[in-house]
Amino acid sequence: MITYGNTTHMCLEAAEKLSKEGKSVEVIDLRSLIPLDKETILNSIKRIGKVMVVHEDKVHSGFGAEITSVIMEEAFEYLDCPVKRVGSSFTPVGFHRSFERMILPNTEKIYNAAKEVLAY
């Protein structure tokens, strides 16, 4: 899992849940987007062959799409499955906490997406 910002702790929780099921997941916490640590990302993909990009922004047209583009351009031959992106729904953000919870990623959404990637 490649994560940035507020989703890191959720990715770690999902990875812990998966490890209890005997599945190994690597979480890369990007501390900055500029400069982007492409070397770490690409080395991980070469080792593992599967990748999921997780962030709070919209899945479409966000920086997760840019990271996915870099992966597709520079590591396509190492991928065993399509890149999975997890982010907020493509809807306007409601400013009430219950509306935010509906569209933002959470540990359960990340866990379920990771299970899909691992099963591919």
A tleap script that builds the chain and sets N, CA, C and O, in Angstrom:
source leaprc.protein.ff14SB
mol = sequence {
  NMET ILE THR TYR GLY ASN THR THR HIE MET
  CYS LEU GLU ALA ALA GLU LYS LEU SER LYS
  GLU GLY LYS SER VAL GLU VAL ILE ASP LEU
  ARG SER LEU ILE PRO LEU ASP LYS GLU THR
  ILE LEU ASN SER ILE LYS ARG ILE GLY LYS
  VAL MET VAL VAL HIE GLU ASP LYS VAL HIE
  SER GLY PHE GLY ALA GLU ILE THR SER VAL
  ILE MET GLU GLU ALA PHE GLU TYR LEU ASP
  CYS PRO VAL LYS ARG VAL GLY SER SER PHE
  THR PRO VAL GLY PHE HIE ARG SER PHE GLU
  ARG MET ILE LEU PRO ASN THR GLU LYS ILE
  TYR ASN ALA ALA LYS GLU VAL LEU ALA CTYR
}
set mol.1.N position { 0.837 -1.165 0.000 }
set mol.1.CA position { 0.000 0.000 0.000 }
set mol.1.C position { 0.887 1.234 0.000 }
set mol.1.O position { 1.840 1.326 0.773 }
set mol.2.N position { 0.574 2.157 -0.850 }
set mol.2.CA position { 1.249 3.454 -0.860 }
set mol.2.C position { 0.243 4.451 -0.312 }
set mol.2.O position { -0.870 4.560 -0.827 }
set mol.3.N position { 0.623 5.173 0.719 }
set mol.3.CA position { -0.303 6.082 1.368 }
set mol.3.C position { 0.350 7.431 1.613 }
set mol.3.O position { 1.574 7.560 1.624 }
set mol.4.N position { -0.496 8.428 1.810 }
set mol.4.CA position { -0.014 9.777 2.084 }
set mol.4.C position { -1.017 10.463 3.000 }
set mol.4.O position { -2.223 10.400 2.760 }
set mol.5.N position { -0.535 11.104 4.027 }
set mol.5.CA position { -1.394 11.928 4.875 }
set mol.5.C position { -2.216 11.145 5.886 }
set mol.5.O position { -1.714 10.230 6.538 }
set mol.6.N position { -3.483 11.514 6.006 }
set mol.6.CA position { -4.346 11.002 7.066 }
set mol.6.C position { -4.754 9.542 6.906 }
set mol.6.O position { -5.364 8.985 7.819 }
set mol.7.N position { -4.445 8.914 5.802 }
set mol.7.CA position { -4.839 7.512 5.621 }
set mol.7.C position { -3.782 6.530 6.111 }
set mol.7.O position { -4.028 5.324 6.127 }
set mol.8.N position { -2.626 7.014 6.505 }
set mol.8.CA position { -1.537 6.121 6.896 }
set mol.8.C position { -1.929 5.218 8.054 }
set mol.8.O position { -1.703 4.009 7.995 }
set mol.9.N position { -2.513 5.784 9.107 }
set mol.9.CA position { -2.874 4.952 10.259 }
set mol.9.C position { -3.932 3.914 9.896 }
set mol.9.O position { -3.934 2.815 10.452 }
set mol.10.N position { -4.824 4.247 8.975 }
set mol.10.CA position { -5.841 3.279 8.541 }
set mol.10.C position { -5.196 2.149 7.734 }
set mol.10.O position { -5.581 0.987 7.862 }
set mol.11.N position { -4.219 2.499 6.907 }
set mol.11.CA position { -3.498 1.470 6.145 }
set mol.11.C position { -2.750 0.534 7.079 }
set mol.11.O position { -2.727 -0.677 6.859 }
set mol.12.N position { -2.140 1.087 8.118 }
set mol.12.CA position { -1.432 0.255 9.089 }
set mol.12.C position { -2.396 -0.663 9.841 }
set mol.12.O position { -2.072 -1.818 10.120 }
set mol.13.N position { -3.582 -0.143 10.168 }
set mol.13.CA position { -4.597 -0.968 10.841 }
set mol.13.C position { -5.055 -2.104 9.921 }
set mol.13.O position { -5.194 -3.245 10.363 }
set mol.14.N position { -5.288 -1.792 8.647 }
set mol.14.CA position { -5.709 -2.814 7.682 }
set mol.14.C position { -4.600 -3.849 7.489 }
set mol.14.O position { -4.880 -5.044 7.391 }
set mol.15.N position { -3.351 -3.401 7.433 }
set mol.15.CA position { -2.219 -4.323 7.278 }
set mol.15.C position { -2.104 -5.243 8.489 }
set mol.15.O position { -1.810 -6.430 8.345 }
set mol.16.N position { -2.332 -4.700 9.671 }
set mol.16.CA position { -2.301 -5.514 10.894 }
set mol.16.C position { -3.407 -6.570 10.870 }
set mol.16.O position { -3.187 -7.725 11.235 }
set mol.17.N position { -4.578 -6.162 10.441 }
set mol.17.CA position { -5.712 -7.100 10.332 }
set mol.17.C position { -5.384 -8.219 9.330 }
set mol.17.O position { -5.681 -9.388 9.576 }
set mol.18.N position { -4.777 -7.848 8.215 }
set mol.18.CA position { -4.394 -8.839 7.208 }
set mol.18.C position { -3.290 -9.761 7.724 }
set mol.18.O position { -3.277 -10.951 7.411 }
set mol.19.N position { -2.364 -9.213 8.514 }
set mol.19.CA position { -1.281 -10.052 9.039 }
set mol.19.C position { -1.817 -11.115 9.995 }
set mol.19.O position { -1.257 -12.207 10.087 }
set mol.20.N position { -2.887 -10.802 10.700 }
set mol.20.CA position { -3.515 -11.783 11.591 }
set mol.20.C position { -4.145 -12.926 10.794 }
set mol.20.O position { -4.390 -14.010 11.324 }
set mol.21.N position { -4.404 -12.661 9.502 }
set mol.21.CA position { -4.948 -13.689 8.607 }
set mol.21.C position { -3.828 -14.385 7.828 }
set mol.21.O position { -4.094 -15.195 6.940 }
set mol.22.N position { -2.581 -14.067 8.162 }
set mol.22.CA position { -1.446 -14.702 7.511 }
set mol.22.C position { -1.027 -14.064 6.204 }
set mol.22.O position { -0.274 -14.665 5.438 }
set mol.23.N position { -1.501 -12.854 5.934 }
set mol.23.CA position { -1.143 -12.155 4.700 }
set mol.23.C position { -0.158 -11.033 5.031 }
set mol.23.O position { -0.325 -10.311 6.014 }
set mol.24.N position { 0.860 -10.903 4.200 }
set mol.24.CA position { 1.887 -9.897 4.413 }
set mol.24.C position { 1.648 -8.706 3.487 }
set mol.24.O position { 1.465 -8.875 2.282 }
set mol.25.N position { 1.650 -7.511 4.056 }
set mol.25.CA position { 1.413 -6.284 3.297 }
set mol.25.C position { 2.474 -5.264 3.687 }
set mol.25.O position { 2.779 -5.095 4.867 }
set mol.26.N position { 3.032 -4.589 2.692 }
set mol.26.CA position { 3.995 -3.523 2.946 }
set mol.26.C position { 3.285 -2.180 2.814 }
set mol.26.O position { 2.575 -1.953 1.834 }
set mol.27.N position { 3.466 -1.295 3.777 }
set mol.27.CA position { 2.876 0.043 3.740 }
set mol.27.C position { 3.997 1.053 3.539 }
set mol.27.O position { 4.941 1.112 4.327 }
set mol.28.N position { 3.888 1.836 2.490 }
set mol.28.CA position { 4.848 2.912 2.222 }
set mol.28.C position { 4.151 4.230 2.533 }
set mol.28.O position { 3.184 4.599 1.866 }
set mol.29.N position { 4.637 4.933 3.534 }
set mol.29.CA position { 4.086 6.230 3.924 }
set mol.29.C position { 4.902 7.309 3.232 }
set mol.29.O position { 6.028 7.597 3.638 }
set mol.30.N position { 4.341 7.901 2.196 }
set mol.30.CA position { 5.035 8.979 1.494 }
set mol.30.C position { 4.995 10.232 2.369 }
set mol.30.O position { 3.919 10.745 2.675 }
set mol.31.N position { 6.144 10.710 2.761 }
set mol.31.CA position { 6.210 11.891 3.624 }
set mol.31.C position { 6.093 13.186 2.824 }
set mol.31.O position { 5.731 14.231 3.364 }
set mol.32.N position { 6.402 13.103 1.538 }
set mol.32.CA position { 6.263 14.269 0.670 }
set mol.32.C position { 5.918 13.790 -0.736 }
set mol.32.O position { 6.247 12.671 -1.128 }
set mol.33.N position { 5.264 14.642 -1.465 }
set mol.33.CA position { 4.942 14.334 -2.857 }
set mol.33.C position { 5.952 14.961 -3.802 }
set mol.33.O position { 6.155 14.491 -4.921 }
set mol.34.N position { 6.582 16.033 -3.330 }
set mol.34.CA position { 7.628 16.689 -4.110 }
set mol.34.C position { 8.800 16.911 -3.173 }
set mol.34.O position { 8.684 17.769 -2.297 }
set mol.35.N position { 9.886 16.229 -3.280 }
set mol.35.CA position { 10.148 15.214 -4.305 }
set mol.35.C position { 9.446 13.897 -3.959 }
set mol.35.O position { 9.286 13.548 -2.790 }
set mol.36.N position { 9.041 13.193 -4.984 }
set mol.36.CA position { 8.393 11.896 -4.834 }
set mol.36.C position { 9.468 10.824 -4.730 }
set mol.36.O position { 10.394 10.789 -5.541 }
set mol.37.N position { 9.350 9.956 -3.742 }
set mol.37.CA position { 10.328 8.889 -3.535 }
set mol.37.C position { 10.022 7.721 -4.478 }
set mol.37.O position { 9.573 6.658 -4.051 }
set mol.38.N position { 10.276 7.946 -5.758 }
set mol.38.CA position { 9.997 6.918 -6.771 }
set mol.38.C position { 10.820 5.662 -6.544 }
set mol.38.O position { 10.341 4.556 -6.793 }
set mol.39.N position { 12.031 5.812 -6.081 }
set mol.39.CA position { 12.900 4.657 -5.893 }
set mol.39.C position { 12.279 3.646 -4.921 }
set mol.39.O position { 12.272 2.445 -5.193 }
set mol.40.N position { 11.767 4.127 -3.802 }
set mol.40.CA position { 11.130 3.237 -2.825 }
set mol.40.C position { 9.896 2.580 -3.417 }
set mol.40.O position { 9.684 1.380 -3.242 }
set mol.41.N position { 9.079 3.361 -4.117 }
set mol.41.CA position { 7.861 2.831 -4.730 }
set mol.41.C position { 8.210 1.749 -5.749 }
set mol.41.O position { 7.650 0.654 -5.705 }
set mol.42.N position { 9.115 2.043 -6.650 }
set mol.42.CA position { 9.456 1.105 -7.721 }
set mol.42.C position { 10.146 -0.150 -7.187 }
set mol.42.O position { 9.893 -1.248 -7.683 }
set mol.43.N position { 11.007 -0.004 -6.192 }
set mol.43.CA position { 11.654 -1.185 -5.598 }
set mol.43.C position { 10.631 -2.092 -4.926 }
set mol.43.O position { 10.740 -3.316 -5.001 }
set mol.44.N position { 9.654 -1.504 -4.280 }
set mol.44.CA position { 8.604 -2.293 -3.641 }
set mol.44.C position { 7.795 -3.072 -4.680 }
set mol.44.O position { 7.499 -4.251 -4.488 }
set mol.45.N position { 7.445 -2.412 -5.767 }
set mol.45.CA position { 6.669 -3.072 -6.824 }
set mol.45.C position { 7.477 -4.203 -7.455 }
set mol.45.O position { 6.932 -5.267 -7.748 }
set mol.46.N position { 8.748 -3.981 -7.662 }
set mol.46.CA position { 9.603 -5.034 -8.237 }
set mol.46.C position { 9.645 -6.260 -7.331 }
set mol.46.O position { 9.691 -7.389 -7.820 }
set mol.47.N position { 9.630 -6.050 -6.010 }
set mol.47.CA position { 9.661 -7.150 -5.049 }
set mol.47.C position { 8.309 -7.851 -4.916 }
set mol.47.O position { 8.238 -9.077 -4.832 }
set mol.48.N position { 7.231 -7.048 -4.898 }
set mol.48.CA position { 5.918 -7.578 -4.520 }
set mol.48.C position { 5.015 -7.846 -5.726 }
set mol.48.O position { 4.333 -8.870 -5.767 }
set mol.49.N position { 5.000 -6.951 -6.694 }
set mol.49.CA position { 4.201 -7.148 -7.902 }
set mol.49.C position { 2.768 -6.647 -7.831 }
set mol.49.O position { 2.043 -6.692 -8.825 }
set mol.50.N position { 2.362 -6.175 -6.673 }
set mol.50.CA position { 1.001 -5.649 -6.511 }
set mol.50.C position { 1.083 -4.335 -5.761 }
set mol.50.O position { 1.956 -4.139 -4.916 }
set mol.51.N position { 0.158 -3.432 -6.083 }
set mol.51.CA position { 0.207 -2.116 -5.434 }
set mol.51.C position { -1.195 -1.530 -5.305 }
set mol.51.O position { -2.069 -1.738 -6.147 }
set mol.52.N position { -1.368 -0.793 -4.218 }
set mol.52.CA position { -2.610 -0.083 -3.959 }
set mol.52.C position { -2.223 1.320 -3.505 }
set mol.52.O position { -1.359 1.472 -2.641 }
set mol.53.N position { -2.845 2.338 -4.070 }
set mol.53.CA position { -2.574 3.721 -3.712 }
set mol.53.C position { -3.764 4.225 -2.899 }
set mol.53.O position { -4.903 4.179 -3.364 }
set mol.54.N position { -3.496 4.705 -1.686 }
set mol.54.CA position { -4.560 5.117 -0.762 }
set mol.54.C position { -4.343 6.558 -0.335 }
set mol.54.O position { -3.242 6.939 0.064 }
set mol.55.N position { -5.409 7.362 -0.422 }
set mol.55.CA position { -5.355 8.748 0.034 }
set mol.55.C position { -6.767 9.255 0.254 }
set mol.55.O position { -7.731 8.613 -0.163 }
set mol.56.N position { -6.899 10.409 0.911 }
set mol.56.CA position { -8.220 10.961 1.201 }
set mol.56.C position { -8.820 11.735 0.036 }
set mol.56.O position { -10.032 11.950 0.005 }
set mol.57.N position { -8.021 12.147 -0.898 }
set mol.57.CA position { -8.504 12.953 -2.019 }
set mol.57.C position { -9.374 12.101 -2.938 }
set mol.57.O position { -9.459 10.884 -2.771 }
set mol.58.N position { -10.011 12.741 -3.899 }
set mol.58.CA position { -10.811 12.025 -4.888 }
set mol.58.C position { -9.929 11.028 -5.631 }
set mol.58.O position { -8.751 11.293 -5.873 }
set mol.59.N position { -10.496 9.889 -5.990 }
set mol.59.CA position { -9.742 8.882 -6.731 }
set mol.59.C position { -9.394 9.409 -8.121 }
set mol.59.O position { -8.294 9.169 -8.621 }
set mol.60.N position { -10.324 10.122 -8.741 }
set mol.60.CA position { -10.120 10.634 -10.091 }
set mol.60.C position { -9.413 11.988 -10.059 }
set mol.60.O position { -9.823 12.901 -9.342 }
set mol.61.N position { -8.365 12.098 -10.834 }
set mol.61.CA position { -7.649 13.360 -11.050 }
set mol.61.C position { -6.877 13.867 -9.845 }
set mol.61.O position { -6.468 15.028 -9.835 }
set mol.62.N position { -6.668 13.062 -8.857 }
set mol.62.CA position { -5.891 13.486 -7.696 }
set mol.62.C position { -4.448 13.049 -7.818 }
set mol.62.O position { -4.041 12.511 -8.848 }
set mol.63.N position { -3.668 13.278 -6.765 }
set mol.63.CA position { -2.258 12.903 -6.821 }
set mol.63.C position { -2.092 11.387 -6.855 }
set mol.63.O position { -1.065 10.893 -7.319 }
set mol.64.N position { -3.088 10.639 -6.371 }
set mol.64.CA position { -3.039 9.179 -6.468 }
set mol.64.C position { -3.024 8.726 -7.916 }
set mol.64.O position { -2.378 7.735 -8.257 }
set mol.65.N position { -3.736 9.452 -8.767 }
set mol.65.CA position { -3.721 9.146 -10.201 }
set mol.65.C position { -2.341 9.419 -10.784 }
set mol.65.O position { -1.887 8.698 -11.673 }
set mol.66.N position { -1.676 10.452 -10.288 }
set mol.66.CA position { -0.323 10.762 -10.752 }
set mol.66.C position { 0.662 9.679 -10.322 }
set mol.66.O position { 1.517 9.265 -11.106 }
set mol.67.N position { 0.541 9.225 -9.084 }
set mol.67.CA position { 1.414 8.153 -8.609 }
set mol.67.C position { 1.165 6.891 -9.424 }
set mol.67.O position { 2.106 6.196 -9.806 }
set mol.68.N position { -0.104 6.598 -9.690 }
set mol.68.CA position { -0.452 5.442 -10.509 }
set mol.68.C position { 0.125 5.572 -11.905 }
set mol.68.O position { 0.589 4.586 -12.476 }
set mol.69.N position { 0.103 6.770 -12.462 }
set mol.69.CA position { 0.671 7.002 -13.788 }
set mol.69.C position { 2.170 6.726 -13.797 }
set mol.69.O position { 2.680 6.105 -14.730 }
set mol.70.N position { 2.864 7.173 -12.788 }
set mol.70.CA position { 4.309 6.905 -12.683 }
set mol.70.C position { 4.540 5.393 -12.623 }
set mol.70.O position { 5.434 4.870 -13.288 }
set mol.71.N position { 3.739 4.703 -11.830 }
set mol.71.CA position { 3.876 3.252 -11.703 }
set mol.71.C position { 3.643 2.570 -13.049 }
set mol.71.O position { 4.396 1.675 -13.434 }
set mol.72.N position { 2.609 2.988 -13.756 }
set mol.72.CA position { 2.288 2.369 -15.047 }
set mol.72.C position { 3.378 2.640 -16.079 }
set mol.72.O position { 3.669 1.780 -16.910 }
set mol.73.N position { 3.978 3.820 -16.035 }
set mol.73.CA position { 5.019 4.165 -16.999 }
set mol.73.C position { 6.356 3.497 -16.681 }
set mol.73.O position { 7.104 3.136 -17.589 }
set mol.74.N position { 6.654 3.335 -15.393 }
set mol.74.CA position { 7.989 2.895 -15.024 }
set mol.74.C position { 8.068 1.489 -14.415 }
set mol.74.O position { 9.166 0.964 -14.225 }
set mol.75.N position { 6.924 0.876 -14.109 }
set mol.75.CA position { 6.980 -0.443 -13.460 }
set mol.75.C position { 5.920 -1.408 -13.976 }
set mol.75.O position { 5.644 -2.420 -13.332 }
set mol.76.N position { 5.331 -1.117 -15.109 }
set mol.76.CA position { 4.244 -1.945 -15.633 }
set mol.76.C position { 4.634 -3.421 -15.734 }
set mol.76.O position { 3.853 -4.304 -15.378 }
set mol.77.N position { 5.839 -3.675 -16.219 }
set mol.77.CA position { 6.269 -5.062 -16.438 }
set mol.77.C position { 6.420 -5.856 -15.151 }
set mol.77.O position { 6.518 -7.082 -15.194 }
set mol.78.N position { 6.440 -5.177 -13.997 }
set mol.78.CA position { 6.578 -5.865 -12.708 }
set mol.78.C position { 5.233 -6.130 -12.029 }
set mol.78.O position { 5.182 -6.811 -11.005 }
set mol.79.N position { 4.151 -5.600 -12.588 }
set mol.79.CA position { 2.838 -5.723 -11.954 }
set mol.79.C position { 2.185 -7.065 -12.259 }
set mol.79.O position { 2.198 -7.529 -13.399 }
set mol.80.N position { 1.614 -7.683 -11.229 }
set mol.80.CA position { 0.848 -8.920 -11.379 }
set mol.80.C position { -0.648 -8.660 -11.494 }
set mol.80.O position { -1.417 -9.567 -11.810 }
set mol.81.N position { -1.062 -7.416 -11.237 }
set mol.81.CA position { -2.477 -7.054 -11.319 }
set mol.81.C position { -2.579 -5.545 -11.517 }
set mol.81.O position { -1.591 -4.829 -11.354 }
set mol.82.N position { -3.768 -5.060 -11.865 }
set mol.82.CA position { -3.939 -3.605 -12.021 }
set mol.82.C position { -3.690 -2.877 -10.704 }
set mol.82.O position { -3.873 -3.443 -9.626 }
set mol.83.N position { -3.276 -1.629 -10.799 }
set mol.83.CA position { -3.104 -0.791 -9.614 }
set mol.83.C position { -4.483 -0.467 -9.065 }
set mol.83.O position { -5.366 -0.038 -9.808 }
set mol.84.N position { -4.669 -0.669 -7.782 }
set mol.84.CA position { -5.942 -0.365 -7.118 }
set mol.84.C position { -5.812 0.987 -6.439 }
set mol.84.O position { -4.828 1.246 -5.745 }
set mol.85.N position { -6.804 1.853 -6.636 }
set mol.85.CA position { -6.793 3.157 -5.974 }
set mol.85.C position { -7.952 3.233 -4.986 }
set mol.85.O position { -9.081 2.857 -5.303 }
set mol.86.N position { -7.661 3.718 -3.801 }
set mol.86.CA position { -8.678 3.910 -2.777 }
set mol.86.C position { -8.611 5.367 -2.343 }
set mol.86.O position { -7.560 5.856 -1.929 }
set mol.87.N position { -9.732 6.046 -2.441 }
set mol.87.CA position { -9.804 7.450 -2.042 }
set mol.87.C position { -11.238 7.805 -1.748 }
set mol.87.O position { -12.077 6.920 -1.584 }
set mol.88.N position { -11.531 9.077 -1.680 }
set mol.88.CA position { -12.903 9.491 -1.398 }
set mol.88.C position { -13.766 9.330 -2.649 }
set mol.88.O position { -13.276 9.319 -3.778 }
set mol.89.N position { -15.060 9.208 -2.400 }
set mol.89.CA position { -16.016 9.082 -3.502 }
set mol.89.C position { -15.991 10.338 -4.355 }
set mol.89.O position { -15.634 11.417 -3.882 }
set mol.90.N position { -16.371 10.189 -5.610 }
set mol.90.CA position { -16.382 11.318 -6.532 }
set mol.90.C position { -17.680 12.099 -6.353 }
set mol.90.O position { -18.534 12.130 -7.238 }
set mol.91.N position { -17.807 12.728 -5.191 }
set mol.91.CA position { -18.996 13.501 -4.836 }
set mol.91.C position { -18.550 14.755 -4.096 }
set mol.91.O position { -17.419 14.822 -3.614 }
set mol.92.N position { -19.436 15.754 -4.003 }
set mol.92.CA position { -19.077 16.916 -3.187 }
set mol.92.C position { -18.909 16.493 -1.725 }
set mol.92.O position { -19.570 15.565 -1.261 }
set mol.93.N position { -18.032 17.171 -1.018 }
set mol.93.CA position { -17.788 16.850 0.379 }
set mol.93.C position { -18.839 17.516 1.252 }
set mol.93.O position { -19.023 18.733 1.210 }
set mol.94.N position { -19.529 16.695 2.047 }
set mol.94.CA position { -20.451 17.246 3.039 }
set mol.94.C position { -19.640 17.657 4.250 }
set mol.94.O position { -18.697 16.960 4.625 }
set mol.95.N position { -19.980 18.753 4.859 }
set mol.95.CA position { -19.156 19.264 5.949 }
set mol.95.C position { -19.639 18.808 7.323 }
set mol.95.O position { -19.199 19.341 8.341 }
set mol.96.N position { -20.511 17.855 7.359 }
set mol.96.CA position { -20.902 17.235 8.624 }
set mol.96.C position { -20.110 15.940 8.754 }
set mol.96.O position { -19.880 15.251 7.761 }
set mol.97.N position { -19.692 15.607 9.971 }
set mol.97.CA position { -18.846 14.427 10.174 }
set mol.97.C position { -19.465 13.143 9.593 }
set mol.97.O position { -18.747 12.308 9.044 }
set mol.98.N position { -20.760 12.988 9.710 }
set mol.98.CA position { -21.380 11.759 9.185 }
set mol.98.C position { -21.303 11.710 7.661 }
set mol.98.O position { -21.162 10.629 7.088 }
set mol.99.N position { -21.392 12.863 6.996 }
set mol.99.CA position { -21.257 12.900 5.537 }
set mol.99.C position { -19.809 12.608 5.128 }
set mol.99.O position { -19.564 11.893 4.156 }
set mol.100.N position { -18.861 13.163 5.874 }
set mol.100.CA position { -17.452 12.893 5.591 }
set mol.100.C position { -17.153 11.403 5.702 }
set mol.100.O position { -16.465 10.837 4.852 }
set mol.101.N position { -17.673 10.769 6.753 }
set mol.101.CA position { -17.426 9.332 6.946 }
set mol.101.C position { -17.954 8.498 5.787 }
set mol.101.O position { -17.396 7.448 5.469 }
set mol.102.N position { -19.033 8.965 5.154 }
set mol.102.CA position { -19.616 8.209 4.041 }
set mol.102.C position { -18.711 8.191 2.815 }
set mol.102.O position { -18.667 7.195 2.094 }
set mol.103.N position { -17.987 9.285 2.573 }
set mol.103.CA position { -17.216 9.359 1.327 }
set mol.103.C position { -15.720 9.114 1.495 }
set mol.103.O position { -15.052 8.713 0.542 }
set mol.104.N position { -15.186 9.349 2.690 }
set mol.104.CA position { -13.743 9.187 2.894 }
set mol.104.C position { -13.373 7.723 3.099 }
set mol.104.O position { -14.189 6.937 3.580 }
set mol.105.N position { -12.146 7.355 2.737 }
set mol.105.CA position { -11.701 5.988 3.002 }
set mol.105.C position { -11.624 5.738 4.505 }
set mol.105.O position { -11.416 6.659 5.295 }
set mol.106.N position { -11.793 4.488 4.876 }
set mol.106.CA position { -11.631 4.085 6.275 }
set mol.106.C position { -10.924 2.739 6.290 }
set mol.106.O position { -10.663 2.157 5.237 }
set mol.107.N position { -10.619 2.252 7.468 }
set mol.107.CA position { -9.868 1.009 7.590 }
set mol.107.C position { -10.576 -0.141 6.887 }
set mol.107.O position { -9.926 -0.949 6.223 }
set mol.108.N position { -11.877 -0.228 7.020 }
set mol.108.CA position { -12.619 -1.342 6.413 }
set mol.108.C position { -12.579 -1.287 4.882 }
set mol.108.O position { -12.405 -2.316 4.229 }
set mol.109.N position { -12.739 -0.100 4.315 }
set mol.109.CA position { -12.655 0.040 2.850 }
set mol.109.C position { -11.259 -0.332 2.347 }
set mol.109.O position { -11.112 -0.998 1.323 }
set mol.110.N position { -10.247 0.106 3.079 }
set mol.110.CA position { -8.861 -0.198 2.697 }
set mol.110.C position { -8.608 -1.697 2.818 }
set mol.110.O position { -8.008 -2.303 1.930 }
set mol.111.N position { -9.063 -2.291 3.912 }
set mol.111.CA position { -8.903 -3.736 4.131 }
set mol.111.C position { -9.560 -4.536 3.005 }
set mol.111.O position { -8.950 -5.456 2.460 }
set mol.112.N position { -10.796 -4.191 2.655 }
set mol.112.CA position { -11.508 -4.913 1.587 }
set mol.112.C position { -10.821 -4.755 0.236 }
set mol.112.O position { -10.730 -5.715 -0.528 }
set mol.113.N position { -10.339 -3.555 -0.063 }
set mol.113.CA position { -9.620 -3.328 -1.323 }
set mol.113.C position { -8.326 -4.132 -1.353 }
set mol.113.O position { -7.970 -4.701 -2.384 }
set mol.114.N position { -7.621 -4.180 -0.221 }
set mol.114.CA position { -6.379 -4.941 -0.153 }
set mol.114.C position { -6.635 -6.433 -0.355 }
set mol.114.O position { -5.838 -7.119 -0.995 }
set mol.115.N position { -7.734 -6.934 0.185 }
set mol.115.CA position { -8.078 -8.342 -0.009 }
set mol.115.C position { -8.325 -8.644 -1.494 }
set mol.115.O position { -7.949 -9.704 -1.994 }
set mol.116.N position { -8.965 -7.691 -2.187 }
set mol.116.CA position { -9.184 -7.845 -3.636 }
set mol.116.C position { -7.842 -7.937 -4.377 }
set mol.116.O position { -7.644 -8.802 -5.230 }
set mol.117.N position { -6.935 -7.029 -4.029 }
set mol.117.CA position { -5.622 -7.011 -4.691 }
set mol.117.C position { -4.870 -8.302 -4.395 }
set mol.117.O position { -4.282 -8.894 -5.300 }
set mol.118.N position { -4.878 -8.738 -3.159 }
set mol.118.CA position { -4.153 -9.947 -2.779 }
set mol.118.C position { -4.740 -11.193 -3.445 }
set mol.118.O position { -4.019 -12.153 -3.713 }
set mol.119.N position { -6.045 -11.175 -3.712 }
set mol.119.CA position { -6.695 -12.340 -4.321 }
set mol.119.C position { -6.541 -12.373 -5.845 }
set mol.119.O position { -6.848 -13.387 -6.473 }
set mol.120.N position { -6.079 -11.295 -6.433 }
set mol.120.CA position { -5.985 -11.210 -7.894 }
set mol.120.C position { -4.985 -12.211 -8.437 }
set mol.120.O position { -4.776 -12.281 -9.648 }
savepdb mol mol.pdb
quit
